[in-house]
Amino acid sequence: MALHWKLVIDAHNAPALADFWAAALEYEVEDPGALIERLLAAGHIGAEAVAEHNGRRIFRGYAAVRHPDDPYDEVSGVGHGRRLLFQEVPEDKPGKNRLHIDVHAGSGGLDDLVARLESLGATRVREVDNGPAGHWWIMLDPEGNEFCAA
């Protein structure tokens, strides 16, 4: 049986990086507000575990995005499909990512995709020309994580 998974990405500012990736992938930022309210009311977490971002309560140091067409738990807001979880860590990124996301251009084409990603805060690093296989761009998200636009 296939296993469920999520990709966890270390970050300095999890909510801001989640906002970037939600916009880049056209995903939805998860809203754990109802779950947080229940946990606070039951005394399972304290106020120190909660932060506010864009007018919503979130778990301090965490934020997630999910594909808008995938199922999710309506109580917790947690996605059960394609999902990225961002968690804050104190250390800096040590070097090149060993795992990265490839963002594929839709009907607008690669130039439009790269321009949109740059408008969201991504940085173009270099173009890769793979001859007959085509070309793509190596880019950085706002925290310097490498990804490809193809």
Order of alpha helices (4+ residues) and beta strands (2+ residues): beta-alpha-beta-alpha-beta-beta-beta-beta-beta-alpha-beta-beta-beta
